[in-house]
Amino acid sequence: MRDGVSPSCVVLPAGSWATVVEFLVARFPGVAPTIWAERMAAGDVVDELGAVVDPSRPYRSGARIYYYRALAAEPRIPFDEVVLFQNEFLVVADKPHFLPVIPSGRYVQETLLVRLKRKLGLAALSPIHRIDRETAGLVVFTVQAATRGLYQNLFLDHAIEKHYEAIAPARPELALPLVHRSRLEENPERFMQVREAAGVPNAETRIALLETRGAWARYGLTPVTGRKHQLRAHCAALGIPICHDQIYPVHQPENTDDYRRPLQLLAKSLAFTDPISGQPLRFTSERTLLWPSS
């Protein structure tokens, strides 16, 4: 791990390449040969024993090669995560709005995972679930690879209670609480969106009214299933799109973040029985949502 970022790994397949660098150039045509030469000269390409791979290293199928990507400077996302809980098996973090959970696309250093790896020095740290970059709140990480599956199974078996809060338009005509079920599918016409479609429901959300202030209301959202953008899509379908949502109901252009207008969706609480200790655990985000001024 270097500055919180673990290396990428590739297993060399059977082939007739004379050297490792010949394979890498063929495998990653978007990376120029000069870039691989620079990485090797800097010691950024190593084998499974940690030995530096140079341009003359003969090709051997089955070998594992680890390489570190050159990272462009990223502007800092000006909000901080908070570690709410840590033991030898788990880390529970309270994520701010706008911070991605894992590296993807233009975000590497400015992600919750990499920040926590740097801060805590835990190279094997891994999230067992994710929330949207725009959403704030609780994210659970495992510390040890050996016990990761035990905690991942809690989500697969729906053995975790998850509760969210959202600020959205008040709709007195909605008979709350209610359970909304629908079929969510990728929207081929709108990148990143999902949409409700005909067919057997695959997404279920429980919605309750917590508080009303004028034209706005604070809702409690409990996802029974965990589909992509489920809460955002369901709220929009019910006529209560979440305040400052840049995707639902209308997808705004990318890279138009306004730090003054965060999505008013918060992963507020998590509760489960620890599969190792058998003890009940409950965590609550310390963050609160912001009511619109008008």
Secondary structure, DSSP 8 states (H G I E B T S, - for coil): -BTTB--EEEE--S---SBHHHHHHHH-TTS-HHHHHHHHHTT-EEETTS-B--TT-B--TT-EEEE----------S---EEEEE-SSEEEEEE-TT--SS-BTTBSSSSHHHHHHHHH--TT-EESS---TT-EEEEEEES-HHHHHHHHHHHHTT-SEEEEEEEEE--TTS-SSEEEEEEEEE-TTSTT-EEEESSS--EEEEEEEEEEETTEEEEEEEESS--TTHHHHHHHHTT---TT-SSSSS---TT---TTS---EEEEEEEEE-TTT--EEEEE----------
